[in-house]
Amino acid sequence: MLARLLLRRPCASHIQYRFLHAGRAGREDPRWPGYEVVIGIETHAQLKSRQKLFSHALTSGPKEQPNANVSVFDAAFPGTLPKLNPKCVDLGLRASIALNCDIQKRSSFDRKHYFYSDLPTGFQITQQYAPLAKNGSLDVYLPDQPTPATVRIKQLQLEQDTAKSTFIGRTLASLVDLNRAGTGLMEIVTEPDLRSPEEAGAYVRALQAILRAVGASDGNMEEGSLRCDVNVSVNRAGEPWGTRCEIKNLNSVRFMQAAITSEIRRHIDILTSPNPIVSQETRGFDENTFETFKLRSKEDAPDYRYMPDPNLGTLVLSEERIATIKRTLPELPWETRRRLLSSYGFPEKQVDTLMKLDSVKDVPLDGETSTIQGPIQYFDALCEGTKRDSKAVYNWMMHELLGQLTSRKQDFQSNTLTVQQLAELIDLVQGKILTGTSAKYLMRHMLSNPSNQPTKQVAEEQQLLSPEQTQEVKGASLVNDLEGVIQNAMESMPKEVAALKAGHMGVLNKIVGRVMKESRGRADAKSVKEVIERVVSTTP
Amino acid sequence: MHRTARRVATRLARHCTQDYSTRQAVLEKNAQINAFVHIGPEPGPSSTPKTGPLADLKIAVKDNIATTDSPTTCSSAMLKSFTSPFEATVVQRLREDGADVVGKTNCDEFGMGSLNIYSVHGPTLNPFDPSERRSAGGSSGGSAAAVAMGACDAALGTDTGGSIRLPASYCGVVGFKPSYGFVSRWGVVSYADSLDCVGVLGADVPVVSRVFERISAFDTKDPTSAEPELRQLASAYTKQRLQSMTRLEGLKVGIPQEFFPAELSRPVLDRFRSVLRVLKERGVRLIPVSLPSSSYSLSAYYVLASAEASSNMARYDGIEYGERRPPSSATDLRSVASVYAQTRSAGLGPEVQRRILLGTYALTSDAFDNYFLQAQRVRQLVKNDFDAVFSLPNVRNEGVEDDPSAEGVDVLLHPSAIGSAPSLSSGPNPSSALDAYVQDLLTVPASLAGLPALSVPCPSPAPGEGNGDDGWPIGFSLIGQWGTDSLVLAVGEAISSAMR
C-alpha cells in the first residue's frame, strides 16, 4: 500500500497542478481511486480576550474553579442586558484582516434558540444574517506540494460560547459550569475547497498559526479553545458532488483527519452498495473506534428560530478603526518566515525549527504586546545590529541555551537569561575573552542563579574570564593559579600520575579533565596538557 | 344621574379625607384594590431625613423592575420568591434623589396583558369605584391604581404596546411613555426589548415631568440607551420650538384619521370632541393627518412583541433561579427540553404561554419571512408615516440635517383607548383573549415607532351631557417626534390647565 502510494504520488501531484487554477478540482487519491472528496470546515476559536463578549466577567482557563467567573448577565438573570466588548471586536478584526476578508462596515447580531443546560438564556447570540467579515482566503502548504492550496473563507462571525454541562449518567443529573458561558468565539467557515484529510489538517494548522500570531486566539485544541466541525462529501470522479455529512466537535487535528478518512470510507461503502444513497446527516466521532456515528438526520435538524437581537443593534465600524487594526497587526507567520529566510540567510530547516519553537509561546490577552519575548523576538533582539554573527547566535540560543533549558526540564518560556545577558556572553566568547567551555559553564550558573547582573560581572565573580583578560583586569598571574590547580589535581591522583610516568599516555586526558573541572573551564585544555607533560617529565 | 353624582362624591371624599401617610393605611386600602404586591417598611425616624430633588415624593415601582430589598415577581408564579441580586438603574436613581420607594405594584405577568388580569397576585381593581369591579387596565395596572387611590405621588411603569397609557386612561391618571431609549432598561425585566420603555404615572403632568426628568439619562449598562449627543440634538430642536410658542397659541396638532376605528365607543368620541373644542378656542391649529400604515400596527406589534417574548422567556427554566418543578417519574431525564417543560408549564401563566407559542411560530424558518420580516417592514412604514407628519426631524435617522418643516405638526392627538375600563366580572375566556388585544389598537403605533406618548384624562361630561357616558375616566393621548419628550409634556400640561 505504502509502495503504491509513493509510486503514484508524482503523478497525483501533477494532476493537481493542472487543475489548480481552474478552482479546486478533485484529484485522484490512491486510497480511493475513482472517487473525489470535497471538504469544508467550520472552526470555532475562542477569542483571547480578558473579559467575555457581552459581560464584564473574566474569561477562564480550563483549570479555573467551576462557576468562578460568572456575571448576572452570564447566568441570564432577568433585567440584564448585553454590552459588546470592543476588545473582542478588535481581535475578530485582526483575524479577519489576516485571512484577507472583506470587513463588513455594518454587521449585526442574532439570537439562535435552543433549550439545553449549557445555554442559560435559551439562545446564543451569533451573527447569522450579517457577519463581521466575508470572502477571505488562506494559502495552505502541504509538505509534498510546492504550490499552496488556496482555501476560500466564506465568513467570520462573532458569537458567544456556551457553558459547560456534564451529564452524570449514574445520577441522571447535569453539572453546569458557567465559566465559559458568554466567552467570545469566532466562527470561521470555509468554502468547500479542501480535497483530502491531509489538506484539512494543514488548513487547521495554518489557521491556528495565524490566529496565534495575531493574538486573536490561542488556538489550543487540547484545551478546547479551538474546535472544528467538518463537512464531507464523496462523488465518483467526473460526477456532481455527493451528499454532505457534517461531523461535529473534533478537538484535535489527528482525530479530524481520522474522522474524515472514516467518513470517506463510509460514503464509498454506501456508494458501492445496492442502495447507493448517502443521506444528509450530522455525525459524531468516536475516539476509541476511530469511526463516525450518526447523531441526527436532516429531518431531525432543529429549527433555531433565528431572530435579530433587539438589544445590540448594528455594529458600525469606522474606516479609521479598521485602518488602525491593519497598521498595528502583528507579523503574520508567512511574513516572519520570509524575513527569517532573507535577512539571516538560514536554511529552511533552521527557520522551521525557530518557528516551531515560537509557535508554543503564550498568546497575551486582548491582543496586548507581550512583556515576555517569544523565541523569534528573542532571536531578533540578539541579532540586532550587525555585529553578532547570526549563525553563532542561532547556535548559542537554539543548541546551548535550549539544550540547557531542556536538561533543566524548563521550556523557553521560563527562560530567565535576558537578551542582554546572552548577547554579552556571545560577545565575550567571540572576543576570546571567555572560552566556549567557560561560557557554557557560565550559562549553567546563570540559569541556576537568575539575576540582572551583566554577564561579564558574573564571569568575573566566578573567575571564568580567560587568562589574558584576568591579567588585564586583576594584574595577577593566572598561570601561577593554573599551576596551583594542576599541582592539586596531580597530588589528588597519584595513581594516574604514576601511570602517566610509566608511559600510559591514555590517563593524560583524565588528569586534564580533572583540571578543567577544577578550573571551571576557564583553562585552555591544550596548555594544561603541556603543563602536565612538562611537570611529569621534569619530576622524578 | 344618581350614580354619577355618587361617584364624583366618592372621588372627592377619597382625595380629601383618606390619609396614606402611613404604610399601614396603604396596606389597609390595598387589601381591596390589590395595587401593591409588596409594601416596603415605613421609612424609620432613625434614618437620616431624605434629601434630593425627589425627597418629597412617594413613588411605587412596577414589579417587573428589579429591586434588591423586595422580590421582583413580574406577577409570575415562576418568580414568586425571586429577589434580584442587583437593582435597576431607574430605582437606583430614584433612591439617590431621595424618593421614598413605597412598594412594588401589581401587573400582568411579565407585562403581557391589557387588563391586569394575568397576575399570580390576582387582578388589580380599578379604584375609581371598586364596587363595580372594573379593570385597572394593564399591564401597569397596579401602578395606575396606586396613583389613582392616592397611595403614592407617582409610580414607575413599563410600556411595550400601551401598558402605561391604557391603565392611565382607565384609572383617570396621567401616564407617560418616553422616547425609546431615554430611560435605562438595566434591571427592567424584558418582555420585548425593542419596544419596552420605562415610564411614569402620576396624578398630574408636573409630577410626571419631575420624575421623568430625573430618570431620563444615558446609561452605559443599557446598549439601547440614547447617546448624550442624540439627546442634545433632540433637545435643541425641542427648546427652539417651545420658545417660539406661547402656551397653546399657534400649536399645530395633528388628528390622525386612522385612530378612530369602528371599535371606538361613542362616549370616547364625545369627550375627545370636547377636548378639541377647548383647544380650538385657545388658538390651536387642528390639522387632519393620515398615518396610512397604522391600521397594520396591531398585527405587526403582536408578531414582533410575541417573537421577542418567546425569546426572552426562554431563560425561565428553573435552573439558575426561580421556581423549579422537579421532573415527574415519566420524564425522560436525558431530554433537557422535557425536564424544562415541567417547570415552564407550571410556572408560566396562560397569556405568557400563548405569546410564547405565537412568537415561536413567527420565528420558525417556514413562517419567519411572512410574519417576522413582514412585521418589521410594517414597523418601518409606521415610523416613516410618523416622520412624514411631524415638523421636527427624527434625529435617530441617519444623516438628519433637515430644518424643521413648516408643513408638519408639533404633536398628534387621539383617544387613548376605545372605551372606558372594562368590567372584570366577564373573566378571561379564549375568545375574549383576542378581543383584549384590540384594547391596544390606539397605543401600539407610537410603541412601534419608539415615540414619546402621554395619556391625560379627558374632563368628565357636565351633568346632563354625555349621552351613554358611564362617567368613568377616559384619556386622550399626545404623541411627539422622537426625543421631543419635554415638548409633549409641556403641551400636555398646557392642555390640562386649559381644561380646568
Interface residues (C-beta under 8 A of the other chain):
Chain A: V72 A75 A76 F77 P78 G79 T80 L81 P82 K83 L84 R111 H113 F115 Y116 S117 P120 T121 G122 F123 F167 L172 S174 V176 D303 R305 Y306 M307 P310 N311 L312 G313
Chain B: I65 A66 T72 C74 L79 F82 S84 P85 F86 A88 R185 W186 G187 V188 V189 S190 A192 D193 S194 T220 K221 D222 P223 T224 A307 E308 S310 S311 M313 A314 R315 D317 I319 E320 Y321 L333 R334 V336 A337 Y340 T360 L363 T364 S365 F368 F372
